[in-house]
């Protein structure tokens, strides 16, 4: 794989200011998806409108009107940075894969959309240097300097030596470096409003997020709750507040991200400060959809009662984050939760009795409601009450330790109506991918929240994969650039089961988990969702490490109590400090439901693979995420030896004669008299997208023929 020059990478990094750190295991997946998306865009194929729409059962529900244009170019440049960073990351991935045309197309789109952004001009200069065009590079550097960029590093690039005598180069070198920009000034929170503007917002290069700062009044402006109604939960909070035992919502933010489509009423939580975006921020859509571009230095509740409802790539916002083409969506979910920000979104069509549970992963970073527009409201209210009910010293410590979200998650899940015991909390009833509003027990939640003392706050589990079985593309699964790693984040790990093996194993550690109070921890590893006969969990040593062994799952009902069909296995990890259990950390395996697999039992060993049918007629209506699972039109029947080892397979598909393959994935062209392969050819499986944006895989002959016996005589 060709690597771009250091200077181009530097300029791409300047455009992003700094790349979001990706776990090593996720880098290949992220780059492959970014590159694939870049190729589709460059090829000019039609893509569905990806903008969220109101998550209403009525498909005719209109989207909010477009926001007005930004009046201030400086503000527009600042608020464009999330889009610029994402584009820069995609362009760098295209360069990594040797596709400068795709990189140029991405940067060209950025330049047209954000002509006021200096980092884009720097990226244009970098691309010009990469194609040995110093004249275009100088033009781009001039634009970047005019827009306030420091171009000193770019001018030192040796490839500009040929332009040393150019008057533009001389003039640019003579320009002083721009003065540092003044830092953002915290905006006062007044009358329940927290204003977001360029004056109180800065770009955080490490997080690749915009950060807005606020100054809260020293005292709450009013009561924690209005005088009525007098429900049990509200009365408990009112009484604790009256006696000084509850923190209230002073210092908490509420970020409505659907422009009032489903919003908390200010009068219901008088102390909650509502985030208000100015015209420039709204023009950049910073106030709409996923909460993945802004960060706030205060506990925050966010919601967007929207979903991507158009086109073949429809999905709820949580699923959109889990399957973001550049692979950064799950990390942004983790960022939010690790900085005291909790978002609530409707599951919309991703968790319904008829369609089933369509989420490829389960995380403890969000609250997902079962339902569409408005179904998020009771969850927002419950979360706001929990924040208000924490003791003042407990809440102060949770904020300081960045443990607000995991503690709120524990309180919420432990207090559900379906959770009547610790076993329930440590199992499926307390930890579904989406929750029913009817299961919220607000009185239990606020009581538990207020019972947590500052010296006994629960820990947060941190996971790390030590060993695992992963398949090899081209033999174990098909699609160049595909990975079985969906994401690795500290409290959620997700895999797509592509490997043809019927059994797999993973060794996971929670050993980095620490109790904030210095107490000794005990760990619980529990199956949250899956067949107990097909999943074995073996805690090792002190219990902070476990080996999990799983057999393939066809789609199955979640439980006897919940007949919703799912194709995902979930394992939860909990840490107890002797006073409170933690929120779960979750490991998920998504088994593509469009694959009809046949396994035969093997004495004392893993299931023996018989066949995988990617085009089974009885799975034609099954839904597999089209951003994760490419459709194929073949059925593979496998041959195995006495030990169960695969020795080859036969591929069948409509309109073609069956074809035989060797164990290492080469198509057999000729055999000797004994039936042994003598001539084979390598086969490629490039990924693409169809006109609707769905992932596709093709089987292509490479023309590379090989004398098989000479190269691989075998036993």
C-alpha positions in Angstrom: 0.0 0.0 0.0 1.4 3.3 -1.0 1.9 5.9 1.8 1.6 9.6 1.0 4.5 11.8 1.8 5.0 13.1 5.3 4.2 16.7 4.1 0.8 15.6 2.8 0.0 13.8 6.0 1.0 16.9 7.9 -1.3 19.0 5.8 -4.1 16.5 6.2 -3.5 16.6 9.9 -3.6 20.4 9.9 -7.0 20.2 8.2 -8.2 17.9 10.9 -6.0 19.8 13.3 -5.5 16.4 14.9 -6.9 13.0 14.1 -9.3 11.3 16.5 -7.3 8.4 18.0 -8.6 5.1 16.7 -7.9 1.8 18.4 -5.4 -0.2 16.2 -8.0 -3.0 15.7 -10.5 -0.5 14.2 -8.1 1.5 11.9 -8.4 -0.9 9.0 -12.1 -1.0 9.1 -12.4 2.8 9.4 -10.1 3.4 6.5 -11.8 0.8 4.3 -15.2 2.3 4.9 -13.9 5.9 4.3 -12.2 4.8 1.1 -15.3 3.0 -0.1 -17.4 6.0 0.5 -14.9 8.2 -1.2 -14.9 6.0 -4.3 -18.7 6.0 -4.5 -18.8 9.8 -4.2 -16.1 10.2 -6.8 -17.9 7.9 -9.2 -20.9 10.1 -9.1 -23.3 7.4 -8.0 -26.6 8.5 -6.5 -26.7 8.4 -2.8 -29.9 8.8 -0.7 -30.3 12.0 1.4 -28.6 11.0 4.7 -30.2 13.9 6.7 -32.3 12.8 9.7 -36.0 13.4 9.6 -38.6 13.3 12.4 -38.8 9.8 13.7 -42.6 9.6 13.1 -44.6 6.6 11.9 -46.0 9.0 9.3 -43.6 9.0 6.4 -45.0 12.3 5.2 -43.8 14.2 8.4 -41.8 17.2 7.1 -38.2 17.8 8.1 -37.5 21.1 9.9 -36.9 24.0 7.6 -33.3 24.7 6.5 -31.5 27.1 8.8 -30.5 30.5 7.5 -27.1 31.1 6.1 -24.3 32.0 8.5 -23.8 35.8 8.5 -20.2 35.7 9.9 -17.4 34.0 7.8 -15.3 33.6 11.0 -18.1 31.9 12.8 -18.8 29.8 9.7 -15.2 28.7 9.5 -15.2 27.6 13.1 -18.5 25.8 12.9 -17.4 24.0 9.7 -14.6 22.3 11.5 -16.4 19.0 12.3 -17.3 18.6 8.6 -13.8 19.6 7.6 -12.2 17.2 10.0 -14.4 14.3 8.7 -13.5 15.2 5.1 -9.9 15.4 5.9 -9.9 12.0 7.5 -11.6 10.5 4.5 -9.2 12.2 2.1 -6.2 10.9 4.1 -7.7 7.4 4.0 -8.1 7.7 0.2 -4.4 8.7 -0.1 -3.4 5.8 2.2 -5.1 3.5 -0.3 -3.4 5.0 -3.3 -6.5 6.8 -4.7 -5.5 10.5 -5.0 -8.5 11.1 -7.4 -10.9 10.3 -4.6 -9.0 12.4 -2.2 -9.1 15.4 -4.6 -12.8 14.9 -5.1 -13.4 15.0 -1.3 -11.3 18.0 -0.8 -12.9 19.7 -3.8 -16.3 19.2 -2.2 -15.1 20.6 1.1 -13.7 23.7 -0.7 -17.0 24.4 -2.4 -19.0 23.9 0.8 -16.6 25.8 3.1 -14.6 28.4 1.2 -14.0 30.3 4.4 -12.1 27.4 6.1 -8.3 27.8 6.0 -7.6 24.1 6.7 -9.3 23.1 3.4 -7.0 25.4 1.5 -4.0 23.8 3.3 -5.3 20.4 2.2 -5.5 21.7 -1.4 -1.9 22.8 -1.1 -0.9 19.4 0.2 -2.6 17.6 -2.7 -1.0 20.0 -5.2 2.4 19.2 -3.8 1.6 15.5 -4.0 0.9 15.7 -7.7 4.1 17.9 -8.2 2.2 21.1 -9.0 3.9 23.9 -6.9 2.1 26.6 -8.8 -1.3 25.3 -7.6 0.2 24.7 -4.1 1.3 28.4 -3.8 -2.2 29.6 -4.9 -3.7 27.4 -2.2 -1.2 28.5 0.4 -2.0 32.1 -0.4 -5.7 31.4 0.2 -4.9 29.7 3.5 -2.8 32.6 4.6 -5.5 35.1 3.7 -7.9 33.0 5.8 -5.6 33.2 8.8 -3.6 29.9 8.7 0.0 29.6 9.7 1.7 28.3 6.6 5.3 28.3 7.8 5.5 24.5 7.9 4.0 24.1 4.4 6.5 26.6 3.0 9.4 24.5 4.3 8.3 21.6 2.0 11.3 20.8 -0.2 9.0 20.3 -3.2 8.5 24.0 -3.3 12.2 24.5 -4.0 11.4 24.7 -7.7 9.2 27.7 -7.0 11.7 29.5 -4.8 12.0 32.4 -7.2 8.2 32.8 -7.6 7.2 36.2 -6.2 4.2 34.6 -4.5 6.6 32.3 -2.5 8.7 35.3 -1.5 5.7 37.3 -0.4 4.3 34.3 1.6 7.6 33.8 3.4 7.7 37.4 4.3 4.2 37.3 5.9 4.3 37.2 9.7 2.6 34.3 11.4 -0.9 35.1 12.4 -1.5 36.1 16.0 -3.0 33.5 18.2 -6.8 33.5 18.3 -8.3 34.7 21.6 -9.8 31.9 23.7 -13.5 31.5 24.0 -15.2 33.5 26.8 -17.7 31.5 28.8 -21.2 32.7 28.0 -23.4 33.5 31.1 -26.4 31.3 31.6 -29.4 33.5 32.1 -33.1 32.9 32.3 -32.6 29.2 31.7 -30.7 29.7 28.4 -27.2 28.6 27.5 -26.2 30.4 24.3 -23.8 28.9 21.8 -21.9 31.2 19.5 -18.4 31.6 18.1 -17.5 33.8 21.1 -17.8 31.0 23.6 -16.9 28.0 21.4 -13.5 26.5 20.4 -12.3 23.7 18.3 -10.8 20.8 20.3 -8.3 19.1 18.0 -7.8 16.0 20.1 -11.5 15.2 20.4 -12.3 16.6 16.9 -15.3 18.3 18.6 -16.4 21.9 19.2 -16.5 22.8 22.8 -18.8 25.5 24.2 -18.2 27.0 27.6 -20.7 28.6 30.0 -20.8 30.4 33.3 -23.6 29.2 35.5 -25.1 31.4 38.3 -23.8 30.5 41.7 -27.3 29.8 43.0 -30.3 28.1 41.4 -32.7 30.7 40.0 -35.8 28.9 41.3 -37.2 25.7 42.7 -36.0 22.3 41.5 -39.5 21.5 40.2 -42.8 23.3 39.7 -45.5 23.0 42.4 -47.4 20.3 40.5 -48.1 17.6 39.7 -47.7 15.6 42.9 -46.4 12.3 41.7 -44.3 10.1 44.0 -41.0 10.7 42.1 -41.5 14.5 41.9 -42.4 14.7 45.6 -39.4 12.7 46.6 -37.1 15.1 44.7 -38.9 18.1 46.1 -38.5 16.9 49.6 -34.8 16.1 49.2 -34.2 19.5 47.6 -36.1 21.3 50.4 -33.9 19.7 53.0 -30.6 20.3 51.1 -30.2 16.6 50.3 -30.6 16.9 46.5 -28.3 18.8 44.1 -31.1 19.9 41.7 -30.4 20.7 38.1 -28.4 23.9 38.5 -25.3 23.4 36.3 -27.1 20.9 34.0 -27.7 21.5 30.3 -30.5 20.3 28.0 -29.6 20.1 24.3 -32.6 19.6 22.1 -31.4 18.5 18.7 -34.6 18.3 16.6 -35.5 22.0 16.6 -38.4 21.6 19.0 -40.0 18.5 17.4 -39.8 16.7 20.8 -38.5 18.9 23.5 -38.6 19.1 27.3 -40.7 22.0 28.5 -38.6 24.7 30.3 -41.3 25.0 33.0 -41.1 21.3 33.9 -37.5 21.6 35.0 -36.9 25.2 35.9 -33.2 24.8 36.8 -32.3 23.0 33.6 -30.4 25.4 31.2 -31.6 24.9 27.6 -28.8 25.2 24.9 -29.6 27.8 22.3 -27.6 27.9 19.1 -27.0 31.2 17.2 -27.6 31.6 13.4 -24.1 30.5 12.4 -24.3 27.3 14.5 -27.7 26.5 13.1 -26.5 27.1 9.6 -23.9 24.4 10.2 -26.6 22.0 11.5 -24.8 21.8 14.9 -28.2 21.9 16.6 -29.7 19.0 14.6 -29.4 15.2 14.6 -26.8 13.1 16.4 -25.0 14.8 19.3 -21.6 14.1 17.7 -20.1 17.5 17.0 -20.5 19.6 20.2 -19.2 19.0 23.6 -20.1 21.0 26.7 -18.2 21.4 30.0 -21.2 20.5 32.1 -23.5 17.5 32.6 -25.8 17.4 29.5 -29.0 15.7 28.4 -29.5 15.6 24.7 -32.2 14.3 22.4 -33.1 14.2 18.8 -36.5 12.6 17.9 -35.3 12.0 14.4 -34.1 9.1 12.2 -32.8 8.6 8.7 -36.1 7.6 7.1 -35.4 7.9 3.4 -33.7 5.5 1.1 -32.3 2.0 1.5 -30.0 3.0 4.2 -32.8 4.0 6.6 -31.8 3.7 10.3 -32.3 5.2 13.7 -29.7 7.7 15.0 -28.1 5.1 17.4 -27.6 2.6 14.5 -26.3 5.5 12.3 -23.7 6.2 15.0 -22.7 2.5 15.3 -22.3 2.1 11.6 -20.8 5.5 10.6 -18.8 5.0 7.4 -15.6 6.5 8.8 -15.8 4.2 11.9 -15.7 7.1 14.4 -19.3 7.1 15.5 -18.9 4.6 18.4 -15.9 6.6 19.6 -18.0 9.7 19.7 -20.6 7.9 21.7 -17.9 7.0 24.2 -16.6 10.6 24.2 -20.0 11.8 25.1 -20.6 9.4 27.9 -17.0 9.8 29.3 -17.6 13.6 29.5 -21.0 13.5 31.3 -23.2 13.8 28.3 -26.2 11.4 27.8 -28.2 11.3 24.6 -31.7 9.8 24.2 -32.9 8.7 20.8 -36.0 6.8 19.5 -35.2 3.3 18.2 -37.9 4.1 15.5 -38.0 1.1 13.1 -34.8 -0.5 14.5 -36.6 -2.2 17.4 -40.2 -3.3 16.7 -42.2 -6.4 17.0 -42.5 -6.9 13.3 -38.9 -6.0 12.2 -37.2 -7.2 15.3 -34.0 -5.9 17.0 -31.9 -4.6 14.2 -29.1 -3.1 16.2 -25.7 -4.6 15.4 -24.4 -3.7 18.8 -25.5 -2.7 22.3 -23.8 0.0 24.3 -24.2 1.7 27.7 -23.6 5.1 26.2 -27.1 6.0 25.2 -30.8 5.5 26.2 -32.8 4.2 23.2 -36.6 4.3 23.4 -38.8 1.7 21.8 -41.0 3.8 19.6 -40.8 6.9 17.3 -41.2 10.6 17.7 -42.0 11.6 21.3 -41.2 8.2 22.8 -38.0 9.7 24.1 -39.8 12.2 26.4 -40.3 9.9 29.5 -36.6 9.0 29.3 -35.5 12.6 29.2 -37.7 13.3 32.2 -36.3 10.3 34.1 -32.7 11.3 33.4 -33.3 14.9 34.5 -34.9 13.7 37.7 -32.0 11.4 38.4 -29.5 14.3 37.9 -31.6 16.4 40.3 -31.9 13.7 42.9 -28.2 13.0 43.4 -26.8 14.3 46.7 -24.9 17.6 46.2 -21.5 16.1 47.2 -22.2 12.9 45.3 -23.1 14.8 42.1 -20.1 17.1 42.4 -17.8 14.1 42.6 -19.5 12.4 39.7 -19.0 15.5 37.6 -15.4 15.8 38.7 -14.7 12.1 38.0 -16.6 12.1 34.7 -18.9 9.3 36.0 -22.3 11.0 35.6 -23.4 8.9 32.7 -22.4 5.4 33.9 -23.9 6.1 37.3 -27.1 7.4 35.8 -27.2 4.3 33.6 -26.9 2.1 36.6 -29.6 3.9 38.5 -31.9 3.9 35.4 -31.5 0.2 34.6 -31.5 -1.1 38.2 -34.8 0.7 38.9 -36.8 -0.6 35.9 -40.2 -2.2 36.6 -38.8 -5.4 34.9 -35.9 -5.5 37.2 -36.9 -6.9 40.6 -33.7 -8.5 41.7 -29.9 -8.1 41.3 -30.0 -11.1 39.0 -32.5 -9.2 36.7 -30.1 -6.2 36.7 -27.2 -8.4 35.8 -29.1 -10.1 33.0 -31.3 -9.3 30.0 -34.2 -7.5 31.8 -32.0 -4.6 32.8 -29.9 -4.3 29.6 -31.8 -4.4 26.3 -30.7 -2.5 23.3 -33.9 -0.4 23.6 -36.2 0.3 26.5 -39.9 0.6 26.9 -41.2 3.8 28.4 -43.8 1.8 30.4 -40.9 0.1 32.3 -39.6 3.4 33.8 -40.2 3.6 37.6 -39.2 7.1 38.3 -39.8 6.9 42.1 -37.4 4.0 42.4 -34.9 5.8 40.3 -34.8 9.0 42.3 -34.7 7.1 45.5 -31.7 5.0 44.4 -29.9 8.1 43.0 -30.3 9.9 46.3 -29.0 6.8 48.3 -25.6 6.9 46.6 -23.0 8.4 48.9 -20.0 10.4 47.6 -17.6 7.8 49.0 -19.3 4.8 47.4 -20.0 5.9 43.8 -19.9 2.9 41.5 -17.0 2.2 39.2 -17.0 2.1 35.4 -15.9 -1.1 33.7 -13.1 -0.8 31.1 -12.6 -3.6 28.7 -9.7 -4.8 26.5 -9.4 -7.7 24.1 -6.4 -9.9 24.9 -7.0 -12.7 22.4 -9.7 -13.6 19.8 -10.5 -15.7 16.8 -10.9 -13.6 13.7 -11.5 -15.0 10.2 -9.4 -14.3 7.1 -11.0 -12.5 4.1 -11.1 -14.5 0.9 -11.5 -17.9 2.6 -13.4 -17.5 5.9 -15.5 -14.6 4.5 -15.7 -12.6 1.3 -15.2 -8.9 0.7 -11.9 -7.1 0.4 -11.6 -4.5 3.2 -14.3 -6.0 5.4 -13.4 -6.6 9.0 -15.1 -8.5 11.7 -14.3 -5.7 14.1 -17.2 -3.3 14.2 -15.7 -1.2 17.0 -13.6 -1.3 20.2 -14.4 1.3 22.8 -13.6 1.2 26.6 -17.1 0.0 27.7 -18.5 -1.6 24.5 -16.9 -4.0 22.0 -18.7 -5.2 18.9 -18.0 -7.8 16.2 -19.7 -8.8 13.0 -19.6 -12.6 12.7 -18.3 -13.1 9.2 -16.0 -16.1 9.9 -17.4 -19.4 8.6 -16.4 -21.1 11.8 -19.3 -22.3 13.9 -17.5 -21.6 17.1 -15.3 -18.8 18.2 -13.5 -17.6 21.3 -12.4 -14.3 22.8 -10.3 -13.5 25.9 -11.3 -10.2 27.5 -9.9 -8.3 30.4 -11.6 -5.8 32.7 -8.4 -5.5 34.7 -8.0 -1.7 34.0 -11.2 -1.1 35.9 -10.6 1.0 39.0 -13.0 1.8 41.9 -13.0 5.6 42.4 -13.2 5.0 46.1 -10.3 2.6 46.3 -12.5 -0.4 47.2 -11.8 -3.9 46.1 -13.8 -4.9 43.0 -15.6 -8.1 42.2 -16.6 -8.9 38.6 -19.7 -10.5 37.1 -19.7 -11.8 33.5 -23.3 -12.5 32.3 -25.1 -13.5 29.1 -27.6 -10.7 28.5 -28.9 -12.0 25.2 -28.3 -15.3 23.5 -28.7 -19.1 23.8 -27.3 -20.3 27.1 -26.5 -23.6 25.4 -24.4 -21.9 22.8 -22.4 -19.4 25.0 -19.8 -20.4 27.6 -18.3 -17.8 29.9 -15.3 -18.8 31.9 -14.0 -16.2 34.4 -10.2 -16.6 35.1 -8.0 -15.8 38.0 -9.5 -13.0 40.1 -12.4 -12.8 37.8 -11.3 -9.6 36.0 -10.6 -11.7 32.9 -12.8 -14.2 31.1 -12.8 -16.4 28.1 -16.0 -16.3 26.1 -16.8 -19.1 23.7 -19.7 -18.8 21.3 -21.4 -21.0 18.7 -23.2 -19.4 15.7 -26.7 -18.1 16.4 -29.5 -18.0 13.8 -32.1 -15.3 14.5 -33.8 -15.9 17.9 -36.4 -14.4 20.2 -34.7 -12.2 22.9 -36.4 -14.1 25.8 -39.7 -15.7 26.8 -40.8 -12.3 28.2 -39.7 -10.5 25.0 -40.4 -12.3 21.8 -38.7 -9.7 19.6 -36.4 -11.4 17.2 -32.7 -10.5 17.2 -29.5 -11.6 15.5 -27.1 -10.3 18.2 -25.5 -12.0 21.2 -24.7 -9.7 24.1 -22.4 -10.4 27.1 -22.4 -7.9 30.0 -19.5 -7.2 32.4 -20.3 -5.6 35.8 -18.0 -4.5 38.6 -19.1 -4.3 42.2 -17.4 -2.3 44.9 -19.3 -4.0 47.7 -21.9 -1.2 47.8 -23.1 -0.7 44.3 -22.8 -2.5 41.0 -21.5 -0.6 38.0 -23.3 0.0 34.8 -22.6 -2.8 32.3 -19.8 -2.9 29.8 -21.1 -4.8 26.8 -19.6 -7.2 24.2 -21.8 -7.8 21.1 -21.6 -10.3 18.2 -23.9 -9.6 15.2 -24.7 -12.7 13.2 -25.9 -11.6 9.7 -29.4 -12.9 9.5 -29.4 -13.2 5.7 -26.8 -16.1 5.9 -28.4 -19.5 6.2 -25.7 -21.7 7.8 -25.7 -25.4 8.3 -23.5 -27.0 10.9 -23.2 -30.6 12.0 -22.4 -31.6 15.5 -18.9 -33.0 16.1 -18.0 -35.2 19.0 -15.9 -33.2 21.5 -15.2 -30.4 19.0 -16.6 -27.3 17.4 -19.6 -27.6 15.0 -18.6 -28.9 11.6 -19.5 -26.5 8.7 -21.8 -28.0 6.1 -23.0 -25.0 4.0 -23.5 -21.3 3.9 -26.2 -20.0 1.7 -26.1 -16.3 1.0 -29.1 -16.4 -1.2 -31.5 -18.7 0.5 -35.1 -18.0 -0.6 -36.4 -18.4 2.9 -34.0 -15.6 4.0 -34.9 -13.2 1.1 -36.9 -11.0 3.4 -34.5 -11.0 6.3 -32.9 -7.6 7.1 -29.2 -7.4 7.4 -27.6 -3.9 7.8 -26.7 -2.9 4.2 -23.8 -0.8 5.5 -22.3 -3.9 7.2 -23.4 -7.0 5.2 -22.9 -7.2 1.5 -25.4 -9.5 -0.3 -24.0 -12.3 -2.4 -25.8 -14.6 -4.8 -24.1 -18.0 -4.1 -24.3 -21.0 -1.8 -21.1 -22.7 -0.7 -21.2 -26.4 0.3 -18.1 -27.5 2.2 -16.0 -30.7 2.2 -14.2 -31.7 5.4 -11.7 -34.3 6.3 -12.0 -36.8 9.2 -10.9 -34.2 11.7 -13.5 -31.7 10.5 -10.9 -29.5 8.7 -12.3 -27.8 5.6 -10.6 -29.2 2.4 -12.5 -27.2 -0.1 -16.0 -26.1 -1.2 -18.4 -26.1 -4.1 -20.1 -22.9 -5.1 -23.6 -22.9 -6.7 -25.6 -20.0 -8.0 -28.5 -19.5 -10.5 -27.6 -19.7 -14.2 -24.0 -21.0 -13.7 -22.4 -24.4 -13.4 -21.2 -25.3 -9.9 -17.5 -24.4 -9.3 -15.0 -26.0 -6.9 -12.6 -24.2 -4.7 -9.5 -25.2 -2.8 -9.3 -24.8 1.0 -7.3 -21.6 0.5 -10.0 -20.1 -1.7 -8.6 -20.7 -5.3 -11.0 -21.7 -8.0 -10.1 -25.1 -9.4 -9.7 -25.1 -13.2 -8.3 -28.6 -13.8 -7.7 -31.9 -11.9 -5.6 -34.9 -12.4 -6.9 -38.5 -12.8 -7.2 -38.9 -9.1 -9.3 -35.8 -8.8 -6.6 -33.6 -7.2 -6.4 -29.9 -8.3 -3.6 -29.3 -10.8 -4.5 -25.8 -12.1 -6.2 -23.1 -10.0 -6.7 -19.4 -10.2 -6.9 -16.7 -7.6 -10.2 -15.0 -7.0 -10.9 -11.4 -5.9 -13.9 -10.1 -3.9 -14.0 -6.3 -4.3 -16.6 -4.4 -2.4 -18.8 -1.7 -3.9 -22.1 0.0 -3.5 -25.2 -0.2 -5.6 -27.2 2.8 -6.8 -28.9 3.0 -3.4 -25.7 2.9 -1.4 -26.0 -0.7 -0.2 -22.8 -2.7 0.3 -22.1 -5.2 -2.5 -19.5 -7.9 -3.1 -18.5 -9.4 -6.4 -16.5 -12.5 -7.3 -13.9 -11.7 -10.0 -11.4 -13.8 -11.7 -7.9 -12.3 -11.4 -6.4 -14.2 -14.3 -3.6 -15.4 -12.0 -3.2 -19.1 -12.7 -1.1 -21.4 -10.6 0.2 -25.0 -11.0 -1.3 -26.1 -7.7 0.5 -29.3 -7.1 3.9 -27.6 -7.7 3.1 -24.6 -5.4 1.2 -26.5 -2.8 1.6 -30.2 -2.9 -0.2 -30.8 0.4 -0.2 -34.1 2.3 
